[in-house]
């Protein structure tokens, strides 16, 4: 197992996204109040996906993660128009 860390931020403001859900190598972790997360995974190439209320899901595919990898995920706010 290796430890990977990361941060989920708003694409436009650069602000952290607290309580985002991050799926990585079969694990599910949530970000803290600073948008940071930590996960213990097998070293492998995998897809990382992040979800958060009010944001479009973000995905990073085909990356190889090893000990000390740092993953930065940017999420775009979801815009809903009422008609």
C-alpha positions as CSV (number, residue, x, y, z in Angstrom):
1,X,0.0,0.0,0.0
2,X,1.1,3.6,-0.7
3,X,-0.2,6.9,0.6
4,X,-1.4,9.4,-1.8
5,X,-2.7,12.9,-1.0
6,X,-4.5,15.5,-2.9
7,X,-6.7,18.6,-2.9
8,X,-10.0,19.4,-4.7
9,X,-10.5,23.0,-5.7
10,X,-12.9,25.2,-7.6
11,X,-11.7,25.7,-11.2
12,X,-12.5,29.4,-11.3
13,X,-11.8,30.7,-7.8
14,X,-9.1,28.3,-6.7
15,X,-11.0,27.9,-3.4
16,X,-11.0,24.4,-1.7
17,X,-14.1,22.3,-2.0
18,X,-14.8,20.7,1.5
19,X,-16.7,17.4,1.8
20,X,-16.1,16.4,-1.8
21,X,-16.1,12.7,-2.4
22,X,-13.0,11.2,-4.1
23,X,-13.1,7.7,-5.6
24,X,-9.6,6.2,-6.2
25,X,-8.5,2.6,-6.7
26,X,-11.6,1.2,-5.2
27,X,-11.4,3.5,-2.1
28,X,-13.8,6.3,-1.2
29,X,-12.6,9.3,0.8
30,X,-13.9,12.7,1.6
31,X,-12.1,16.0,1.6
32,X,-11.6,18.0,4.8
33,X,-12.5,21.6,5.3
34,X,-9.4,22.6,3.2
35,X,-10.4,20.4,0.3
36,X,-7.6,18.0,1.2
37,X,-7.7,14.2,1.2
38,X,-5.5,11.2,1.9
39,X,-5.9,7.6,0.8
40,X,-4.0,4.3,1.2
41,X,-4.0,2.5,-2.2
42,X,-2.2,-0.2,-4.1
43,X,0.5,1.4,-6.4
44,X,-1.2,1.3,-9.8
45,X,-2.6,3.1,-12.8
46,X,-6.1,4.1,-12.1
47,X,-8.9,6.6,-12.6
48,X,-9.6,9.2,-9.9
49,X,-13.1,10.8,-9.8
50,X,-14.4,13.6,-7.6
51,X,-18.0,14.6,-6.9
52,X,-19.4,17.5,-4.9
53,X,-22.8,19.1,-4.6
54,X,-23.1,22.1,-6.9
55,X,-20.1,20.9,-9.1
56,X,-19.7,18.9,-12.3
57,X,-18.0,15.6,-11.6
58,X,-14.2,15.6,-12.4
59,X,-12.2,12.7,-13.6
60,X,-8.5,12.0,-14.1
61,X,-7.8,8.9,-16.1
62,X,-4.9,6.6,-16.6
63,X,-2.5,8.1,-14.1
64,X,0.0,6.0,-12.2
65,X,0.1,6.7,-8.4
66,X,2.9,5.7,-6.2
67,X,4.1,6.6,-2.7
68,X,3.9,10.3,-2.1
69,X,1.8,11.1,-5.2
70,X,-0.1,14.3,-4.9
71,X,-3.3,14.7,-6.9
72,X,-4.8,18.1,-7.6
73,X,-8.4,17.9,-8.9
74,X,-10.2,21.0,-10.2
75,X,-14.0,21.0,-10.4
76,X,-16.2,23.3,-12.4
77,X,-19.3,24.8,-10.7
78,X,-22.6,23.5,-12.1
79,X,-24.8,26.2,-13.5
80,X,-28.5,25.7,-13.6
81,X,-30.8,28.1,-15.4
82,X,-34.5,28.4,-14.5
83,X,-36.8,29.1,-17.4
